[in-house]
Amino acid sequence: MSQPGDLSDEERKRLSGELKQVQDQQAEALKEGFSLGGGLGNHEQRAKLDEQAETLRQQLGVESSAPQTSRA
């Protein structure tokens, strides 16, 4: 994986766009979880989106907006 400073402008824009889409999906999944009472499927979807967002943030060299949780 390349370092955040090594990214071309085009690659940075692409990754930023992907991160924005994932963040929008996270917000929608959170809203659905509240309205439907959550559930295993919603929890798994949110966990997957959280992981995708964190990977994109690392590629972009952006600080995580959420506290890290330990995973056993």
N, C-alpha and C positions, 0 to 999 in steps of 0.2 A: 504494500500500500504506500502511496506517495505521501509525503509530508504536506500539511496544509499550505505552507509557503510555496510549494512546488506546483500547485494547481494553476492551470491556465484560467484565464477569465471565463472562457466558455465552460470549462469543467466546474468552476466555482458557481456559475449561474445555474448549471444543470443540477448540481447537488443542492443548492439553495432552493430551487424549485421543488425538488423531491422532498426536502425537509418541510417546506410549506404545505405540501399535499398531505404528508404524514401527520403534521400537526393539526390540519383540518379534520382528518380522519379520527385523530385522537379526541378532538373536541366533540365530534359527532358520536363516537362510541361512548364517551362519558355521559353525554346527554341521554343517549338511549339507555344506558345502564341505570340512570336515575329514574327515567320514566317507566322502564320495564322491571325495575327492581334488581338489576344486575343478573347474575347467573354465571355459570361456568363458561359458557360460550362467549359472553361479553368480556369476562375477565381474561380469557385466553386471547381474545382479539386485542384488548388493550395492552396486554403484556407484549404481544408481538409488535404492535405499533410503537410501544416504548423502546423496544430493542432496536427497531429500525431507525427511530429518531436519534437514539444515542449513537448508533453507528455513523449516521450522516453528520451529526455534530462533531464527532471525532475526526472524520475526514475533512471537515471544514475548519477544524481547530477552534470550534465554538464551545464555550462553557455550557454544561448541562443546566437546563432551567429547573430541573427537579432534583431533589436530594437522592443520592444513590441508596438503594436498598440492598441488603445482603441477600444473596441467593444461595440456598443450601443445596 
